[in-house]
Amino acid sequence: MKPTDLTAIRTLSSPTVRPDGSDVVFSVSRPDTEDNRYRSSLWRLDLTEEGAEPVRLTSSTRDSSPRYSPDGRWLAFLRAGEDGPAQLHVMRADGGDARVLTEQKLGVGSFDWSPGSTHLAYAARVPEEGRYGTDDDVKPDQEAPRLISHSTYLADGLGYVLDRPSTVFLLDLAELPATDAADAEELPASVQLTGGAGDDTEPRFVHGGTRVAFLASRDRRGAWVPDTLVRDVCSVDLRGKGFRRHTDGTGSVGSVTVGTDGTAVYGSNDLGSSKQDFVARNAVLRRLDGPGVALTDAETDHLACAPVIAGDGSVVAAFEQRGDTVVRDVGSGHVLLDGHVSVTALASGGDLVVAVAGTRTSYSELFVGRLGETLTARTDFGRHLREAADPIEPEELSASANDGYPVHGWLFRPPSKPRRKAGHPVVLMIHGGPYTQYSGNLFDEAQVLAGAGYAVVMGNPRGGSGYGAGHGRAVKEAIGTVDVADLTALLDHALTLPELDGSRVGVQGGSYGGLMTTWLVGHSDRFTAAISERAVNAWDSFAGTSDIGWFFADEYAGAYQHEQSPLTWADNITTPTLIIHSERDFRCPLEQGQRLFARLRRNGVPSQLLIFPGEGHELTRSGQPRHRQQRFEHILTWWGDHLR
């Protein structure tokens, strides 16, 4: 795979199954480096015909998030114009022209159908008057100053949030004019159900459609609670009255799923007595307004995405496991999908279950099956990339750290023989998070490097997910200890394998992986060169500049923030280092890279600082396509200069 092959990637998302199980509609997105944008449209797969091929349903190029109505007659989705934000649209399920339903200044986020298919509830950010283009005479740099009184005023990928809270609205489709009426172009009225400060997100109809639930940080009276990780399931009636909080104010709810029978399940992680201890706290599924019994295990079950409820009330969920994902019926324990898959979304209709999952040879495909049966792949969007470049299969690695702890990972070996007897140059790649996991499945970072002749070693040291919560919590106030031991053991083991050159070893990582990269070159001279990307390098300034700094540094580094800051040890660095950062990274702000670069330059260490304008923390995953390609080109140039 080459950097230019990014355009061959197809990413599937948001599957929705027609209630009778006859088909599934989903979104397909691809990067377009020429126009520097993502093109996404809706596709449909007929599930009644064996071997049917998916067909494109919409011709627009910014369509996403399809959702069938419960009666199967309508399909709602989000569509954005060339320059405008996404608005809610609806079309007949069997095709035809789509009708726009909203005109929100900042666009529409998530939405939900009522059980009777008569209403839609949606969330949209409502800008403060005089900001974000609400006044044509006020340019962004002419807006009034912001008076900040809370810690949670920023969000990566968005910016300031307190002056544009997420609000829940209700649409009555009975007010939608007939297509041949004189007022057919008029939009139906949106009734605002929530308001005030703070975000209300993820609306869901509950209690037979008589109430709209949403996620929010609010007390039992409905007042916003700022600067907290606690998020509850709340609800109001269809007039926006009768506020109710359904959960107990001790955890952080991440999702609410409602079945066709009205059963609702939510996932919430316990935040401990401090209500802030989030480190490796897996979300536990429970029934809303039920007995509170845990349906999943907080130690072993790490949700990979939101669960679904099948027609018979069975809860189906996907869990991370040793770099892969397992989909199972939570009640019976029956496994519907496992093996080398990375599940990113689930859907159900009747007794059908659909999963979007990456594999060894594709970024995402649709897997379909009936409840109690094994899901099987029904699409082949991975062919677009395979036609450009054959995916490189990984070799699984197992090693033991110096304390005997097992370490698991993969080696992506270049397809060609090394150009010299010593073997291929090696890059140790470290994931972010830290509570996330690498996989042996198709991953552009590993594929591009291996395709360019580098042996890529990557794994899941302590601190990551997929191996139990204890594995993830092992680095709490212990960064630079057991995680270093695991990474070192994995690399040392890989270097015993044939065709790898232990004299030419680089290290690369982003976010927490960037932190570990800076840490490793500050404590060892074994690496020939390094790439530290969007890293946390100093906890002190991170705590005051990051959108999550007000709690993240305390929970991960605690009282050891000075000792566990890579910048503390930066004067020991002699390894040539490329620092990559983005101007609008509010998660690990630009100053984190600038401070490291200034120190290395002062000390005469060969170093460069690569800054991407207009990008945030998610550059490598959802940044501008052209920037993603340019990033790869710079990385290959750096490794070519130092490892080839």
HUPE-V167021 format. One record per residue. N is the residue number from 1. RES is the residue in three letters. SS is DSSP state (h for helix, s for strand, l for the rest). PSI is psi in degrees with one decimal (NA if undefined). D_LAST is the distance of its C-alpha to the last C-alpha in Angstrom with 2 decimals. Layout:
n=(N N)
res=(RES RES)
ss=(SS SS)
psi=(PSI PSI)
d_last=(D_LAST D_LAST)
//
This chain:
n=(1 2 3 4 5 6 7 8 9 10 11 12 13 14 15 16 17 18 19 20 21 22 23 24 25 26 27 28 29 30 31 32 33 34 35 36 37 38 39 40 41 42 43 44 45 46 47 48 49 50 51 52 53 54 55 56 57 58 59 60 61 62 63 64 65 66 67 68 69 70 71 72 73 74 75 76 77 78 79 80 81 82 83 84 85 86 87 88 89 90 91 92 93 94 95 96 97 98 99 100 101 102 103 104 105 106 107 108 109 110 111 112 113 114 115 116 117 118 119 120 121 122 123 124 125 126 127 128 129 130 131 132 133 134 135 136 137 138 139 140 141 142 143 144 145 146 147 148 149 150 151 152 153 154 155 156 157 158 159 160 161 162 163 164 165 166 167 168 169 170 171 172 173 174 175 176 177 178 179 180 181 182 183 184 185 186 187 188 189 190 191 192 193 194 195 196 197 198 199 200 201 202 203 204 205 206 207 208 209 210 211 212 213 214 215 216 217 218 219 220 221 222 223 224 225 226 227 228 229 230 231 232 233 234 235 236 237 238 239 240 241 242 243 244 245 246 247 248 249 250 251 252 253 254 255 256 257 258 259 260 261 262 263 264 265 266 267 268 269 270 271 272 273 274 275 276 277 278 279 280 281 282 283 284 285 286 287 288 289 290 291 292 293 294 295 296 297 298 299 300 301 302 303 304 305 306 307 308 309 310 311 312 313 314 315 316 317 318 319 320 321 322 323 324 325 326 327 328 329 330 331 332 333 334 335 336 337 338 339 340 341 342 343 344 345 346 347 348 349 350 351 352 353 354 355 356 357 358 359 360 361 362 363 364 365 366 367 368 369 370 371 372 373 374 375 376 377 378 379 380 381 382 383 384 385 386 387 388 389 390 391 392 393 394 395 396 397 398 399 400 401 402 403 404 405 406 407 408 409 410 411 412 413 414 415 416 417 418 419 420 421 422 423 424 425 426 427 428 429 430 431 432 433 434 435 436 437 438 439 440 441 442 443 444 445 446 447 448 449 450 451 452 453 454 455 456 457 458 459 460 461 462 463 464 465 466 467 468 469 470 471 472 473 474 475 476 477 478 479 480 481 482 483 484 485 486 487 488 489 490 491 492 493 494 495 496 497 498 499 500 501 502 503 504 505 506 507 508 509 510 511 512 513 514 515 516 517 518 519 520 521 522 523 524 525 526 527 528 529 530 531 532 533 534 535 536 537 538 539 540 541 542 543 544 545 546 547 548 549 550 551 552 553 554 555 556 557 558 559 560 561 562 563 564 565 566 567 568 569 570 571 572 573 574 575 576 577 578 579 580 581 582 583 584 585 586 587 588 589 590 591 592 593 594 595 596 597 598 599 600 601 602 603 604 605 606 607 608 609 610 611 612 613 614 615 616 617 618 619 620 621 622 623 624 625 626 627 628 629 630 631 632 633 634 635 636 637 638 639 640 641 642 643 644)
res=(MET LYS PRO THR ASP LEU THR ALA ILE ARG THR LEU SER SER PRO THR VAL ARG PRO ASP GLY SER ASP VAL VAL PHE SER VAL SER ARG PRO ASP THR GLU ASP ASN ARG TYR ARG SER SER LEU TRP ARG LEU ASP LEU THR GLU GLU GLY ALA GLU PRO VAL ARG LEU THR SER SER THR ARG ASP SER SER PRO ARG TYR SER PRO ASP GLY ARG TRP LEU ALA PHE LEU ARG ALA GLY GLU ASP GLY PRO ALA GLN LEU HIS VAL MET ARG ALA ASP GLY GLY ASP ALA ARG VAL LEU THR GLU GLN LYS LEU GLY VAL GLY SER PHE ASP TRP SER PRO GLY SER THR HIS LEU ALA TYR ALA ALA ARG VAL PRO GLU GLU GLY ARG TYR GLY THR ASP ASP ASP VAL LYS PRO ASP GLN GLU ALA PRO ARG LEU ILE SER HIS SER THR TYR LEU ALA ASP GLY LEU GLY TYR VAL LEU ASP ARG PRO SER THR VAL PHE LEU LEU ASP LEU ALA GLU LEU PRO ALA THR ASP ALA ALA ASP ALA GLU GLU LEU PRO ALA SER VAL GLN LEU THR GLY GLY ALA GLY ASP ASP THR GLU PRO ARG PHE VAL HIS GLY GLY THR ARG VAL ALA PHE LEU ALA SER ARG ASP ARG ARG GLY ALA TRP VAL PRO ASP THR LEU VAL ARG ASP VAL CYS SER VAL ASP LEU ARG GLY LYS GLY PHE ARG ARG HIS THR ASP GLY THR GLY SER VAL GLY SER VAL THR VAL GLY THR ASP GLY THR ALA VAL TYR GLY SER ASN ASP LEU GLY SER SER LYS GLN ASP PHE VAL ALA ARG ASN ALA VAL LEU ARG ARG LEU ASP GLY PRO GLY VAL ALA LEU THR ASP ALA GLU THR ASP HIS LEU ALA CYS ALA PRO VAL ILE ALA GLY ASP GLY SER VAL VAL ALA ALA PHE GLU GLN ARG GLY ASP THR VAL VAL ARG ASP VAL GLY SER GLY HIS VAL LEU LEU ASP GLY HIS VAL SER VAL THR ALA LEU ALA SER GLY GLY ASP LEU VAL VAL ALA VAL ALA GLY THR ARG THR SER TYR SER GLU LEU PHE VAL GLY ARG LEU GLY GLU THR LEU THR ALA ARG THR ASP PHE GLY ARG HIS LEU ARG GLU ALA ALA ASP PRO ILE GLU PRO GLU GLU LEU SER ALA SER ALA ASN ASP GLY TYR PRO VAL HIS GLY TRP LEU PHE ARG PRO PRO SER LYS PRO ARG ARG LYS ALA GLY HIS PRO VAL VAL LEU MET ILE HIS GLY GLY PRO TYR THR GLN TYR SER GLY ASN LEU PHE ASP GLU ALA GLN VAL LEU ALA GLY ALA GLY TYR ALA VAL VAL MET GLY ASN PRO ARG GLY GLY SER GLY TYR GLY ALA GLY HIS GLY ARG ALA VAL LYS GLU ALA ILE GLY THR VAL ASP VAL ALA ASP LEU THR ALA LEU LEU ASP HIS ALA LEU THR LEU PRO GLU LEU ASP GLY SER ARG VAL GLY VAL GLN GLY GLY SER TYR GLY GLY LEU MET THR THR TRP LEU VAL GLY HIS SER ASP ARG PHE THR ALA ALA ILE SER GLU ARG ALA VAL ASN ALA TRP ASP SER PHE ALA GLY THR SER ASP ILE GLY TRP PHE PHE ALA ASP GLU TYR ALA GLY ALA TYR GLN HIS GLU GLN SER PRO LEU THR TRP ALA ASP ASN ILE THR THR PRO THR LEU ILE ILE HIS SER GLU ARG ASP PHE ARG CYS PRO LEU GLU GLN GLY GLN ARG LEU PHE ALA ARG LEU ARG ARG ASN GLY VAL PRO SER GLN LEU LEU ILE PHE PRO GLY GLU GLY HIS GLU LEU THR ARG SER GLY GLN PRO ARG HIS ARG GLN GLN ARG PHE GLU HIS ILE LEU THR TRP TRP GLY ASP HIS LEU ARG)
ss=(l l h h h h h h l l s s s s s s s l l l l l s s s s s s s s s s l l l l s s s s s s s s s s l l l l l l l l s s l l l l l s s s s s s s l l l l l s s s s s s s l l l l l s s s s s s s l l l l l l s s l l l l l l l s s s s s s l l l l l s s s s s s s l l l l l l l l l l l l l l h h h l l l l l l l l l l l s s l l l s s l l l l l s s s s s s s h h h l l l l l l l l l l l l l l s s s l l l l l l l l s s s s s s h h h l s s s s s s l s l l l l l s l l l l l l s s s s s s s l l l l l l s s l l l l l s s s s s s s s l l l l l s s s s s s s l l l l l l l l l l l l l s s s s l l l l l l l l l l l l l l l s l l l l s s l l l l l s s s s s s s l l s s s s s s l l l l l s s s l l l l s s s s s s s s l l s s s s s s s l l l l l l s s s s s s l l l l l s s l l l l l h h h h l l l l l l l l s s s s s s l l l l l s s s s s s s l l l l l l l l l l l s s s s s s s l l l l l l l l l l l l l h h h h h h h h l l l s s s s s l l l l l l l l l h h h h h l l l l l l l l h h h h h h h h h h h h h l l l l l s s s s s s s s s s s l h h h h h h h h h h h h l l l l l s s s s s l l l l l h h h h h h h l l l h h h h h h h h l h h h l l l l l h h h h h h h l l l s s s s s s s l l l l l l l h h h h h h h h h h h h h l l l l s s s s s s l l l l l l h h h h l l h h h h h h h h h h h h h h h h h h h l)
psi=(135.3 162.2 -35.0 -15.4 -2.2 -32.6 -13.2 -4.2 133.1 126.0 122.7 147.8 167.6 53.4 144.1 126.9 131.4 138.7 -29.9 1.1 13.5 -25.9 170.0 135.8 142.3 167.7 141.1 126.3 148.3 145.8 141.2 101.1 -24.8 -47.7 -4.5 54.5 170.0 135.8 122.4 141.5 168.5 139.9 156.9 139.9 121.3 121.7 -3.1 -17.4 118.2 130.7 7.0 145.0 144.6 146.0 148.4 132.2 -38.9 147.1 -10.9 161.8 13.4 47.8 142.1 173.0 52.5 151.1 116.2 144.5 153.7 -27.9 -1.8 4.7 -22.8 156.1 115.7 149.7 173.0 136.1 131.6 147.4 -175.9 -38.5 -9.4 170.9 168.7 136.0 156.2 130.7 161.8 144.0 159.7 144.4 -29.2 7.9 176.5 -176.7 143.4 146.4 133.4 139.8 -18.5 163.0 55.9 134.9 -40.0 10.9 175.8 142.8 -118.8 159.6 169.6 148.2 146.8 156.4 -30.9 4.7 22.8 -19.4 156.2 132.6 138.7 160.7 138.8 144.4 130.4 112.5 146.2 140.1 134.4 0.5 158.6 39.5 8.7 -20.5 112.7 -20.8 -5.0 110.6 160.6 -39.9 3.2 0.9 157.1 153.6 153.4 125.6 108.8 127.3 -1.6 161.4 -28.1 63.4 -5.0 154.7 128.4 140.8 -5.7 -54.8 -141.1 141.4 -26.0 -23.0 13.2 66.0 149.2 128.7 147.8 133.8 161.4 135.5 131.2 111.0 -12.0 -20.7 2.3 118.8 152.5 151.0 -25.0 10.2 158.6 -30.5 28.2 -27.5 -8.0 143.3 144.6 152.6 136.4 123.8 123.6 122.6 -30.1 166.4 -175.4 -170.4 157.9 156.9 133.7 116.9 170.9 60.7 141.3 133.7 130.5 172.7 49.2 20.0 5.1 -13.8 155.9 117.3 156.3 165.9 133.2 159.0 90.7 150.2 -177.2 -16.6 -6.8 1.0 140.3 136.4 106.3 164.2 51.3 151.6 -10.7 131.0 128.0 165.4 119.5 167.8 159.4 164.7 -177.1 -0.4 -2.0 15.5 175.5 47.9 140.2 138.3 122.9 -21.1 170.3 6.2 23.6 -12.4 -178.3 107.3 129.6 -19.0 151.6 128.9 133.3 128.4 170.4 -21.8 4.4 -9.7 134.9 138.9 138.5 154.9 126.3 138.6 138.3 132.5 11.6 -177.9 -27.3 -12.6 25.4 -8.6 85.9 -10.1 118.4 34.0 101.1 139.0 133.3 133.8 134.9 158.9 133.8 134.0 24.8 -163.1 -6.6 8.9 133.4 130.9 -19.6 168.9 128.3 -24.4 -44.3 -21.4 103.7 109.8 132.9 -22.8 179.5 142.3 175.5 162.4 118.4 172.3 -30.1 8.6 -0.9 135.5 125.1 130.3 158.5 134.3 137.9 139.8 107.5 47.1 -9.9 -167.3 141.4 127.9 127.0 155.8 114.2 -38.5 -49.7 -20.0 1.2 131.1 124.4 -27.4 130.9 -163.9 -154.5 77.7 149.3 99.9 132.9 -13.5 149.2 153.3 160.2 156.6 117.1 -127.9 12.9 142.4 134.6 135.8 141.4 123.2 142.6 156.4 -172.8 -24.6 5.2 146.7 -36.9 137.7 165.3 128.9 131.0 143.2 168.4 153.9 128.6 -9.8 171.4 132.6 139.3 151.9 132.2 1.5 168.2 62.9 -14.6 -13.3 -28.4 -41.0 -39.0 -31.9 -25.0 -35.1 128.1 126.9 142.6 122.8 138.1 159.2 130.1 138.8 142.7 132.5 175.0 130.8 172.5 -15.4 9.7 -1.1 135.8 139.0 137.6 138.7 -161.5 155.4 124.2 107.8 135.3 146.5 -20.7 162.6 146.7 149.8 -12.9 161.5 -26.9 -26.6 -176.1 143.9 154.7 140.2 121.1 118.9 133.4 130.4 164.7 -161.4 -94.0 -12.4 72.4 -176.8 147.1 161.2 157.9 0.3 171.8 126.9 118.2 -36.2 -50.8 -38.3 -41.8 -43.8 -45.8 -37.3 -24.1 2.4 9.8 136.2 122.3 123.1 124.8 145.1 -170.3 84.1 170.9 137.9 -23.4 177.5 174.4 -2.0 18.8 152.2 -33.2 -38.7 -40.8 -34.9 -3.6 -20.9 4.2 118.1 27.7 27.5 136.7 11.7 -91.2 -28.4 -39.2 -41.0 -42.0 -44.7 -40.8 -43.5 -41.7 -43.6 -45.2 -41.2 -44.4 -36.7 -7.7 -10.5 155.0 155.1 21.2 137.4 104.7 -8.1 -7.1 86.0 125.9 164.6 139.2 140.0 159.7 147.4 -118.9 -35.1 -32.0 -40.3 -47.9 -34.7 -49.9 -39.2 -47.0 -42.9 -14.6 -9.1 3.2 149.2 21.8 -17.6 136.5 -37.2 169.1 154.2 111.5 117.2 136.4 48.1 157.1 114.0 -21.4 115.1 -27.9 -51.2 -29.2 -41.1 -23.3 -6.7 -25.6 149.3 -21.6 7.5 -27.0 -17.0 -31.2 -45.4 -41.1 -40.5 -36.0 -40.5 -23.1 -129.5 0.1 29.6 -34.3 -48.2 -32.0 18.2 122.2 -31.6 -26.7 -30.6 11.4 -25.2 -13.2 -10.4 127.5 -7.3 130.2 129.6 128.5 125.8 123.1 130.5 166.5 146.0 -36.8 32.8 103.7 -4.1 -54.9 88.1 158.6 -34.4 -24.7 -39.9 -37.6 -40.5 -40.7 -45.1 -43.8 -39.6 -44.1 -40.7 -40.8 -34.1 2.1 18.2 130.2 116.6 155.3 151.5 116.8 116.1 129.3 119.9 145.6 1.4 156.8 -157.5 -22.1 23.5 -47.5 -18.8 -39.1 17.2 172.9 132.3 -40.2 -39.0 -37.7 -42.2 -44.0 -36.2 -47.9 -40.8 -40.8 -39.7 -44.8 -35.7 -43.6 -49.4 -35.2 -37.4 -29.9 -22.0 -17.8 NA)
d_last=(18.12 17.02 18.15 21.07 22.26 23.65 26.83 27.34 27.79 31.47 32.70 36.22 38.45 42.10 43.80 47.60 49.94 53.29 55.98 57.38 53.98 53.98 50.64 47.73 46.41 42.96 40.56 37.47 34.92 31.94 29.70 30.49 27.89 30.14 33.06 30.92 33.06 33.60 36.13 38.22 41.36 43.64 43.69 46.30 46.26 49.62 50.03 53.28 51.85 49.64 46.52 47.08 44.17 43.54 44.88 44.22 47.13 46.60 45.42 44.55 40.89 41.27 43.25 42.53 44.22 46.95 49.86 52.83 56.27 58.09 60.58 57.84 59.30 56.79 53.10 52.03 48.57 46.76 46.19 44.74 45.44 42.95 43.12 45.33 44.92 45.60 49.29 51.12 52.29 54.39 55.05 57.13 55.31 56.01 54.52 55.86 55.29 53.93 55.98 54.61 56.19 54.82 54.09 52.47 51.06 47.79 47.75 48.42 46.38 47.50 50.86 53.21 56.14 59.55 60.93 63.47 60.92 63.04 60.89 57.30 56.10 52.99 51.15 50.38 49.53 52.53 51.74 53.99 56.17 54.78 51.13 48.45 50.34 53.72 55.28 54.34 55.49 53.08 49.46 46.79 46.68 50.49 50.98 53.02 51.28 50.36 52.20 50.09 52.04 49.70 46.23 45.34 45.27 41.68 39.65 36.00 35.77 39.37 40.28 43.78 45.83 49.20 50.52 49.71 50.61 50.15 53.62 55.13 57.24 59.48 60.17 63.30 62.70 66.47 66.32 64.00 66.12 66.67 64.42 67.46 68.99 69.47 67.32 64.58 61.89 62.87 60.68 62.24 62.82 60.30 62.10 60.29 60.58 58.81 58.36 58.00 55.03 52.13 50.26 51.98 49.51 49.25 52.91 54.43 58.02 59.73 63.28 64.01 62.77 65.20 62.54 59.03 56.70 53.65 51.25 52.06 52.35 56.15 59.00 61.88 63.76 60.87 59.86 56.18 54.56 51.75 48.81 48.79 46.50 49.61 49.97 52.95 54.39 57.16 59.45 62.19 64.74 64.64 66.43 63.85 66.45 66.85 63.54 62.60 59.78 59.16 56.78 57.43 55.24 53.13 49.95 47.47 48.20 45.28 47.00 50.45 51.06 54.51 55.72 58.27 60.90 60.34 58.56 55.95 53.10 50.97 47.94 48.05 46.21 48.25 47.44 49.35 52.22 50.34 49.65 46.15 44.43 42.11 39.25 38.69 42.20 42.22 44.61 47.65 49.57 53.32 56.10 57.27 60.84 60.82 61.46 58.08 56.99 53.23 52.03 48.56 47.24 45.69 43.62 42.13 42.37 39.75 40.53 37.71 39.95 43.64 45.98 48.57 52.18 53.32 56.78 58.41 57.14 54.29 51.36 47.98 44.80 41.08 39.54 36.00 35.48 32.43 29.97 32.36 35.77 39.24 42.09 45.51 49.17 49.72 53.36 53.19 49.68 49.08 45.41 44.95 41.18 38.48 35.48 32.04 33.20 32.63 35.96 36.23 39.86 43.14 46.37 49.67 52.81 55.71 54.36 51.05 47.78 44.67 41.17 38.07 35.09 31.44 30.41 27.47 27.59 29.13 29.08 32.87 35.82 39.54 40.95 44.75 47.48 50.85 51.47 51.53 49.35 45.64 43.81 42.13 39.65 41.59 38.97 35.74 34.03 30.65 31.11 30.02 26.45 26.56 27.65 24.44 22.00 22.85 22.29 20.15 22.56 21.80 22.65 25.05 24.47 27.29 27.20 29.66 29.33 30.84 34.16 34.18 33.44 31.83 28.48 27.49 24.29 21.95 18.69 17.17 15.35 13.47 16.18 14.58 14.09 10.79 9.70 10.45 13.36 11.87 10.87 8.75 6.93 10.04 11.62 15.29 17.25 20.76 23.67 26.22 29.95 30.05 32.77 30.92 28.94 25.79 26.44 24.95 26.33 24.63 22.56 20.61 18.14 17.07 17.45 15.26 12.24 12.97 13.68 10.27 8.86 8.91 11.89 14.17 16.88 19.86 23.48 26.78 27.54 31.02 31.90 30.95 33.42 34.36 35.34 38.52 39.51 39.49 35.78 35.32 37.72 36.16 34.14 37.21 37.55 34.92 31.54 29.03 30.86 30.96 28.17 25.84 27.29 26.60 22.99 22.36 24.22 22.38 18.92 20.33 21.88 18.83 16.95 19.92 19.22 17.84 14.40 12.70 10.76 12.81 11.14 8.09 10.31 10.88 14.35 15.80 19.44 22.31 25.90 26.66 23.05 22.26 24.93 23.44 19.95 21.72 23.89 21.29 19.45 23.02 23.99 21.02 18.31 16.39 13.70 10.68 11.27 13.76 15.32 19.10 21.00 24.81 25.33 28.51 27.92 31.59 34.46 37.13 36.25 35.04 38.58 40.04 37.73 36.41 38.64 38.63 38.40 42.12 41.86 38.26 37.56 40.89 40.37 36.82 36.82 40.58 41.78 38.32 36.74 36.02 34.57 32.48 31.01 27.39 28.46 30.87 28.05 25.77 26.75 24.92 21.51 19.14 15.86 14.28 15.68 15.94 19.50 20.64 24.37 27.18 30.36 32.76 31.28 34.52 33.22 30.68 31.71 29.62 30.98 28.99 25.74 27.49 28.82 25.48 23.95 27.04 26.79 23.17 23.96 27.11 25.35 22.81 19.75 16.89 17.61 18.33 20.99 20.80 24.37 25.70 29.36 31.93 29.87 30.78 29.29 28.89 26.42 23.98 26.99 29.60 28.37 28.89 27.03 25.60 24.30 22.72 20.83 19.90 18.69 16.20 15.03 14.59 12.77 10.16 9.99 9.73 6.94 5.06 6.51 6.14 3.81 0.00)
//
